[in-house]
Amino acid sequence: MIPINLLDGLVERFEEELKHLKLMDPKNSETNKSINIFPQHLLRKNKSTDVSLYPYLCIRFADVEGLTESEPGQSRILFIVGVFDRSEDNQGYRDALTVIQKVYESLIRNPIIKDQFQLVYPIRATYQEEDSAPYYFAGLETNWEVPIPLREDVEHLI
């Protein structure tokens, strides 16, 4: 089962949970803006729009494994954060890690999505190694139990 409902549920959750968190806007460093939430991919850059993707949280389906007829599989979902911070002290990493911390805490507090997907431990967090200031990136890797679809061909035998 490809858990598109899991991806959609996570996007819905974090659109709501992160809507009040405001971070630096690369187009106007005098103002802060809400985090853009993207499922699977960032938007394509379009010359007709002058909107920055930053700050963003991209929630990506990575893979699913262990699917069998009788055992649930596990799906790996990645959370990738990108933020912008023009300040000279290179403290943008704090914003990236703050978003990752908020995602982590939310998942620990409420580990079930759409009443069918259960968070499975361990959870892994990472921060970029190379210097890319004024852009900063962090990530969270999660695993989710994927339910087994019910067989319909044997229903009449029950």
C-alpha positions as YAML, in Angstrom:
chain: A
units: angstrom
residues:
- id: 1
  name: MET
  ca: [0.00, 0.00, 0.00]
- id: 2
  name: ILE
  ca: [1.38, 3.38, -0.95]
- id: 3
  name: PRO
  ca: [0.24, 5.57, 1.96]
- id: 4
  name: ILE
  ca: [-0.90, 8.71, 0.13]
- id: 5
  name: ASN
  ca: [-3.48, 9.21, 2.90]
- id: 6
  name: LEU
  ca: [-0.64, 9.33, 5.42]
- id: 7
  name: LEU
  ca: [1.14, 12.01, 3.42]
- id: 8
  name: ASP
  ca: [-2.08, 14.03, 3.09]
- id: 9
  name: GLY
  ca: [-2.81, 13.67, 6.81]
- id: 10
  name: LEU
  ca: [0.65, 14.89, 7.78]
- id: 11
  name: VAL
  ca: [0.37, 17.89, 5.45]
- id: 12
  name: GLU
  ca: [-3.02, 18.79, 6.97]
- id: 13
  name: ARG
  ca: [-1.68, 18.45, 10.50]
- id: 14
  name: PHE
  ca: [1.37, 20.63, 9.99]
- id: 15
  name: GLU
  ca: [-0.44, 23.28, 7.98]
- id: 16
  name: GLU
  ca: [-2.54, 23.76, 11.09]
- id: 17
  name: GLU
  ca: [0.15, 23.28, 13.75]
- id: 18
  name: LEU
  ca: [2.77, 25.53, 12.18]
- id: 19
  name: LYS
  ca: [0.53, 28.30, 10.87]
- id: 20
  name: HIS
  ca: [1.48, 30.68, 13.70]
- id: 21
  name: LEU
  ca: [5.24, 30.16, 13.39]
- id: 22
  name: LYS
  ca: [6.71, 33.06, 11.39]
- id: 23
  name: LEU
  ca: [10.24, 33.03, 9.97]
- id: 24
  name: MET
  ca: [12.32, 35.37, 7.80]
- id: 25
  name: ASP
  ca: [11.10, 36.06, 4.27]
- id: 26
  name: PRO
  ca: [13.99, 36.15, 1.75]
- id: 27
  name: LYS
  ca: [12.09, 38.64, -0.40]
- id: 28
  name: ASN
  ca: [11.67, 41.09, 2.47]
- id: 29
  name: SER
  ca: [13.99, 40.66, 5.45]
- id: 30
  name: GLU
  ca: [11.99, 43.25, 7.38]
- id: 31
  name: THR
  ca: [9.04, 40.87, 7.66]
- id: 32
  name: ASN
  ca: [8.44, 37.28, 8.67]
- id: 33
  name: LYS
  ca: [6.05, 34.87, 7.01]
- id: 34
  name: SER
  ca: [4.36, 31.55, 7.66]
- id: 35
  name: ILE
  ca: [6.03, 28.30, 6.72]
- id: 36
  name: ASN
  ca: [5.05, 26.87, 3.35]
- id: 37
  name: ILE
  ca: [4.07, 23.21, 3.61]
- id: 38
  name: PHE
  ca: [4.71, 21.10, 0.50]
- id: 39
  name: PRO
  ca: [3.75, 17.47, -0.08]
- id: 40
  name: GLN
  ca: [6.46, 15.41, -1.81]
- id: 41
  name: HIS
  ca: [8.11, 18.20, -3.88]
- id: 42
  name: LEU
  ca: [8.75, 21.91, -3.71]
- id: 43
  name: LEU
  ca: [6.88, 24.07, -6.19]
- id: 44
  name: ARG
  ca: [8.61, 24.67, -9.49]
- id: 45
  name: LYS
  ca: [10.17, 28.08, -9.81]
- id: 46
  name: ASN
  ca: [8.04, 30.20, -12.09]
- id: 47
  name: LYS
  ca: [9.32, 33.43, -13.58]
- id: 48
  name: SER
  ca: [5.85, 34.98, -13.39]
- id: 49
  name: THR
  ca: [5.68, 34.64, -9.60]
- id: 50
  name: ASP
  ca: [7.92, 36.54, -7.25]
- id: 51
  name: VAL
  ca: [7.21, 34.42, -4.19]
- id: 52
  name: SER
  ca: [9.92, 32.68, -2.23]
- id: 53
  name: LEU
  ca: [9.51, 29.05, -1.22]
- id: 54
  name: TYR
  ca: [11.35, 29.77, 2.05]
- id: 55
  name: PRO
  ca: [10.67, 29.01, 4.82]
- id: 56
  name: TYR
  ca: [9.30, 25.58, 4.01]
- id: 57
  name: LEU
  ca: [8.55, 22.13, 5.32]
- id: 58
  name: CYS
  ca: [8.47, 19.46, 2.62]
- id: 59
  name: ILE
  ca: [6.88, 16.16, 3.67]
- id: 60
  name: ARG
  ca: [8.02, 13.30, 1.42]
- id: 61
  name: PHE
  ca: [7.09, 9.68, 0.96]
- id: 62
  name: ALA
  ca: [10.44, 7.86, 0.66]
- id: 63
  name: ASP
  ca: [9.55, 4.17, 0.49]
- id: 64
  name: VAL
  ca: [7.52, 1.33, 1.94]
- id: 65
  name: GLU
  ca: [8.83, -2.11, 2.80]
- id: 66
  name: GLY
  ca: [7.84, -5.33, 4.47]
- id: 67
  name: LEU
  ca: [4.43, -5.56, 2.86]
- id: 68
  name: THR
  ca: [3.05, -9.07, 3.23]
- id: 69
  name: GLU
  ca: [-0.35, -10.65, 3.22]
- id: 70
  name: SER
  ca: [-0.42, -10.94, 7.00]
- id: 71
  name: GLU
  ca: [2.01, -8.34, 8.36]
- id: 72
  name: PRO
  ca: [1.74, -4.56, 8.09]
- id: 73
  name: GLY
  ca: [4.48, -2.79, 6.20]
- id: 74
  name: GLN
  ca: [6.45, 0.26, 7.21]
- id: 75
  name: SER
  ca: [6.59, 3.47, 5.24]
- id: 76
  name: ARG
  ca: [9.44, 5.95, 5.60]
- id: 77
  name: ILE
  ca: [8.36, 9.60, 5.57]
- id: 78
  name: LEU
  ca: [10.91, 12.43, 5.48]
- id: 79
  name: PHE
  ca: [10.41, 15.95, 6.79]
- id: 80
  name: ILE
  ca: [12.77, 18.45, 5.16]
- id: 81
  name: VAL
  ca: [13.00, 22.02, 6.45]
- id: 82
  name: GLY
  ca: [14.53, 24.93, 4.59]
- id: 83
  name: VAL
  ca: [14.82, 28.40, 6.10]
- id: 84
  name: PHE
  ca: [16.49, 31.66, 5.19]
- id: 85
  name: ASP
  ca: [18.37, 33.94, 7.58]
- id: 86
  name: ARG
  ca: [20.48, 36.83, 6.35]
- id: 87
  name: SER
  ca: [21.92, 37.74, 9.78]
- id: 88
  name: GLU
  ca: [25.70, 37.84, 10.08]
- id: 89
  name: ASP
  ca: [25.88, 35.56, 13.11]
- id: 90
  name: ASN
  ca: [24.81, 32.41, 11.16]
- id: 91
  name: GLN
  ca: [22.04, 31.59, 13.58]
- id: 92
  name: GLY
  ca: [19.57, 30.40, 10.92]
- id: 93
  name: TYR
  ca: [20.25, 26.83, 12.03]
- id: 94
  name: ARG
  ca: [18.20, 27.64, 15.13]
- id: 95
  name: ASP
  ca: [15.09, 28.27, 13.01]
- id: 96
  name: ALA
  ca: [15.58, 25.06, 11.02]
- id: 97
  name: LEU
  ca: [16.02, 23.01, 14.18]
- id: 98
  name: THR
  ca: [13.07, 24.74, 15.87]
- id: 99
  name: VAL
  ca: [10.76, 23.58, 13.07]
- id: 100
  name: ILE
  ca: [12.16, 20.03, 13.31]
- id: 101
  name: GLN
  ca: [11.65, 20.11, 17.09]
- id: 102
  name: LYS
  ca: [8.01, 21.20, 16.67]
- id: 103
  name: VAL
  ca: [7.36, 18.39, 14.18]
- id: 104
  name: TYR
  ca: [9.05, 15.86, 16.47]
- id: 105
  name: GLU
  ca: [7.08, 16.97, 19.54]
- id: 106
  name: SER
  ca: [3.80, 16.88, 17.62]
- id: 107
  name: LEU
  ca: [4.44, 13.33, 16.41]
- id: 108
  name: ILE
  ca: [5.41, 12.12, 19.88]
- id: 109
  name: ARG
  ca: [2.32, 13.71, 21.46]
- id: 110
  name: ASN
  ca: [-0.03, 12.37, 18.80]
- id: 111
  name: PRO
  ca: [1.53, 9.41, 16.92]
- id: 112
  name: ILE
  ca: [-1.52, 8.31, 14.92]
- id: 113
  name: ILE
  ca: [-2.55, 9.90, 11.62]
- id: 114
  name: LYS
  ca: [-6.03, 9.57, 10.12]
- id: 115
  name: ASP
  ca: [-6.89, 6.79, 12.60]
- id: 116
  name: GLN
  ca: [-4.88, 4.26, 10.58]
- id: 117
  name: PHE
  ca: [-1.16, 5.10, 10.50]
- id: 118
  name: GLN
  ca: [0.94, 4.54, 13.62]
- id: 119
  name: LEU
  ca: [4.37, 6.14, 14.17]
- id: 120
  name: VAL
  ca: [7.11, 3.55, 14.72]
- id: 121
  name: TYR
  ca: [10.40, 4.26, 16.48]
- id: 122
  name: PRO
  ca: [13.21, 5.16, 16.03]
- id: 123
  name: ILE
  ca: [12.98, 8.70, 14.71]
- id: 124
  name: ARG
  ca: [16.12, 10.22, 13.21]
- id: 125
  name: ALA
  ca: [16.95, 13.92, 12.98]
- id: 126
  name: THR
  ca: [19.74, 15.49, 10.95]
- id: 127
  name: TYR
  ca: [21.22, 18.85, 10.11]
- id: 128
  name: GLN
  ca: [23.12, 19.72, 6.95]
- id: 129
  name: GLU
  ca: [26.89, 19.39, 7.15]
- id: 130
  name: GLU
  ca: [27.99, 21.91, 4.55]
- id: 131
  name: ASP
  ca: [27.71, 25.66, 4.94]
- id: 132
  name: SER
  ca: [25.01, 27.12, 2.71]
- id: 133
  name: ALA
  ca: [24.26, 30.36, 4.56]
- id: 134
  name: PRO
  ca: [21.96, 32.24, 4.30]
- id: 135
  name: TYR
  ca: [19.95, 29.03, 3.64]
- id: 136
  name: TYR
  ca: [19.73, 26.40, 6.39]
- id: 137
  name: PHE
  ca: [18.35, 22.87, 6.18]
- id: 138
  name: ALA
  ca: [17.38, 20.13, 8.63]
- id: 139
  name: GLY
  ca: [15.49, 16.87, 8.38]
- id: 140
  name: LEU
  ca: [13.55, 14.26, 10.27]
- id: 141
  name: GLU
  ca: [13.16, 10.63, 9.20]
- id: 142
  name: THR
  ca: [10.11, 8.77, 10.49]
- id: 143
  name: ASN
  ca: [8.65, 5.31, 10.00]
- id: 144
  name: TRP
  ca: [4.96, 4.47, 9.97]
- id: 145
  name: GLU
  ca: [3.09, 1.22, 10.23]
- id: 146
  name: VAL
  ca: [0.97, 0.80, 7.11]
- id: 147
  name: PRO
  ca: [-2.28, -1.14, 7.59]
- id: 148
  name: ILE
  ca: [-3.00, -4.28, 5.60]
- id: 149
  name: PRO
  ca: [-5.88, -3.89, 3.15]
- id: 150
  name: LEU
  ca: [-8.74, -6.28, 3.88]
- id: 151
  name: ARG
  ca: [-9.23, -9.10, 1.43]
- id: 152
  name: GLU
  ca: [-12.60, -8.99, -0.27]
- id: 153
  name: ASP
  ca: [-12.47, -12.38, -1.97]
- id: 154
  name: VAL
  ca: [-12.85, -14.29, 1.32]
- id: 155
  name: GLU
  ca: [-15.51, -12.14, 2.95]
- id: 156
  name: HIS
  ca: [-18.28, -14.60, 2.08]
- id: 157
  name: LEU
  ca: [-16.43, -17.35, 3.97]
- id: 158
  name: ILE
  ca: [-16.64, -15.51, 7.28]
...
